[in-house]
């Protein structure tokens, strides 16, 4: 490689992007232009093992104490013609306790596993996971660091990557951002072809390609392009996707909302009428798909996300409702302390109830059997609005779509930006000087910001579900296994959507699973960790008590999962030829939802209180759900109505108690 590998244009544009539940549009039409930096010692020839010494991180990292495995970092080009400055940034850690594992020479007999981790976004840095989820060093909200004993590099070499080009410390010229996911796949294969020249053993050792969220779109496309490459640069063994965007927005975000409510009915204050409303909307939107095991009736129809009507009869009332409730209830909750909290509780509860009844009256004004004109079929948005207006502690103003029971506002924020943009870190990691590292940014597909095309992010690519059946067939032929996993506390990409996608794809010659997932799995301490199911080269794992970022909330369980179901071949949950299931099937786990926890956390930048749901309320709700969701004759409706009446009484008691919780104490009933 010549010394002109990296070019240095004179202009630089740094974007500051606001990120929330969805990526917001940039205020400027300018597209960042960035390029890698040639640090002292960079070789002048093409990629080879000579580059290992250059990429090795030898300088002390600021504020990091303790011993780290040997690690390597820097930018590697993607080999796209006409775009020499398009690179991907990587930070690789050797298998803990096995010095030299990453720099071993090429050896076809070397079967040591290695992992790649990709973040989502689109436009989110893989360093987020390295510093907050499954990496060796973790930042805390106060800016201090600790060594993560559950890091995935304790099981093998792991490489965290910023991609597509231009994300995190990866670079791109202003015209070089990927136009679609096929280009993402091509770029990644180009990156891999250079990576294995630097670390030759990686070419033949088994690769486990992992990631979460929008990586559920990246990974299938990358896998497809690896399969299409005549001589793939790597030996792909398994792909593992967590809470992945495998389908349309309608499928992964809005279809599962009723399941979200069933998992955490506290979101709607255990109100049967509100539940019935969301159940009706789910039906009207075509989201109440019938999952059967085995799946019968062919593939599901394409779901259309009905948009709100322009001249909504509920537009102004809803806006007034939102503003009034936030101003009156939320402000009082946040600003009231001590005895005053108890003296005001009746007034606040009355305001909350008035608001709920107004919301119900507004909905009653529409024609029966019609989609809510204000929200259309954006049911997750409607659920969020309901919770932040009417349900404590979300009335404090924060709804974490990634972790339902976390109602802190603002949340404790783990941001490694100061660390990565420290010049000492930048030099140690051989990172570019042409840009600052940011966690997330609004990815400009095709080097433009245009949300009028493609999906909600401006990505014009077809969703992976369109080719997952073909991908699964090719994967089986090439001895590549597929793993999908979900966190039960995630509402943004909830597990119901993943289950719909599984039942809508064909693998092993059959559509969907033939048995409903209902086999428990356990962590190393023998605690229930969730549900596992395995059939015909596809594994599905549900994590109890984890949100969207599974390794963040359940680090120990995530490591067990990686060891047993990704790296290993634990047969638990496997359907055998005689139609029995290894580990058995638990009928209590065979419902469409796994009940969430009984605690919701709240506070300001830290957890200062815990709202515990009374056992009586949970019991009454379970009785209501058992009758409300079952196929029962009309004569059985009296039982459901009786359960509803009991629930309303319980809800009144629970509502009064919740207001008291603002003093920061945990109340157990």
C-alpha positions, 0 to 999 in steps of 0.5 A: 500500500502506498503512502497515499492511502489516506488523503487529507481534505481541508474541510471538516464538518462535525454534526451534532445529532439529537437522538431519542426513541427514534433518530431525529432529522438533522437541521443541516443539509450538509454531509460530514466529510472525514478521513483516517489519520496516518499515525507514526509507525504506519506501514507503507506497504499493503495490509499484512501481519506487519500492521499488527504492531501499528494497530496494537494499543500500547499507550495508557488509556485515560482513567482506565485502571486494571489489566486489559487483554492485548488489544488492537484498534484503527481504521481499515478501508472497505475497498470501494472504488473511488472512495479511498477514505471510506473505512471502518473503525475497529477495536479488537480484544484478544481472548482473555488469558490467551495472549497471542490468540489474535496474532496467531499465524494462519493455520487451518487447524486453528478452530478457536472462535472469534466474534464481531459485534455490530451496533444498530442505529442506523448510525450507532457506534459499536463502541457503545456496546464495548463501553456499556454492554458486552465489552471489557471496559464499562463507563458509569454515569459519573464518568468513572470506569470499571472492568467488566467481568462478563465481557464477551472476550472472556470466551474468545477474540472479539472485534467491535466495529463502527459501521456503516462507513461514517459511523462513530470513528469510521470515515467517509467522504461526503459522497461515500455514505452507503446508499443501501444495505447491499452496499453495506454488505459489499463494504463489510466484505471489503473490510473483512478481506483487509482485516484477515490480511492483518490477522491471518488466522481469522481467515479460517477460524470460525466467525460468530457475527453478532449484533443488536437492533438495526444490526438485524438489518445489517447482518442478514445483508452482510451474510448474504454478501458473504455467501455470494462471494466466490471465495469468502474472506472468512469462515462464517459459522453462526449469526446472532441477532438481538432485538433485531429490525428484521421486518417492517416498522409495522411488524417490529414496533407497532404490531407487538403493542398489545403484547407489551401491555400484557407484559407490563399492564401497569403501563395502562394502570391495569385498566380493562377499558384501555386494554380493550381499546388497544386490542380493538386497534390491534385488530383493525390494523391487522396486527392480530396475526394468528401464530400456529405451531406448525404455522398453517395458512401460508405466509402473512400478508404485508402489513401496512402502517396506516398513518394518522388522518390530516384533519383528525377530530382528536387532534386538538383534544389530544394535544390539549390532553397531553399538555394539560396532564404533563403540566398539572400532574407531572409537574406536581409529582416532580416538585412535591416532597415529604408530607405535602406529597400525602396531602396532595395525593387525592387531588393529583389522583383526581386529576389523573382520573379526570384526564383518563375519563376525558381520553376515553370520552374522546375515543368514544366519540369516534365511530365504532370499529374505526382506527384512531384518526390521531395516531393511525396504526402507530400504536406504540406512539399512542401507548407511550403518550398514554403512559406519560400522561396518565400512568405514574411514574411515567408521568414524570415525563420519561418513557424508555422504549428500550427498558420498560420498567426504567422510568427515571427522568432523566436516565443515568446516562453512560456516555463515553464521548469524553473518553473517545475524544480525549487526544490521548485516547485518539492517539492510542486507538489510532483513531481519525483526527478529522472527526469527533466520535459520537454515539449516534448520528442521523445516517445519511443514506446515499449521502443525503438526508431524505426520509421521504424514501425507504423506511423511517430512517431513509433506508431504501432497502427491502427488509430482511424478512423478504429474503430470510427464507432464502438466506436460511436455506443457504445458511443450512447448506453452508453449515451456518446457524442462525440465532435470534434473541430478545429482551422481554422488557424491550418495547421498541423491537418487542419479541412478538415481532421477532416471533411473527418473523420466525413463523413467516419464514421457511427454514429446513423446508418448513414454515416457522417453528413446529412447537411453541417456544416454552422451554425454560433456560437457567443461568449459572446460579440456577435462576430462571433466565427465560425461554429457549427454542431450537429447530432446524438450524434456528435458535430463539432465546427470550431473556427474562428481565432484559431490555433492548440492550440485553448484555447491559441489563443481564450481563451474566445471563448474556454470557451464559447465552453466548457460551451455551447457545451461540458458541456452544451447542447446548441442546436445551429447547431442541425439537427432536425427531419424535416431536419431543423437546429437550428440557421439556415444555412448560405450559405456564411459559406457552402464553403469547407473553412472559409477564414482566417484573413487579417493580418500576424504577423512577428518579432524577438521573438515578433511581430514587424510588421503586414502585411495586405493583400490589400482588392483589392487582396482579392477581385480579388482572391475571383473572381478567386476561384469562377471560378477556383473551380466551375464546369463550362463549357469551355466557362466560362474559359475566366472569370477565365483567366480574374480574373487571369490576374487581380490577377497577377497585384494585386500580383505585387503591394502587393509584393512590399508593403510587402517588405516595411513592414520590418520597423515594421510599419503596412500598411493598404491599 
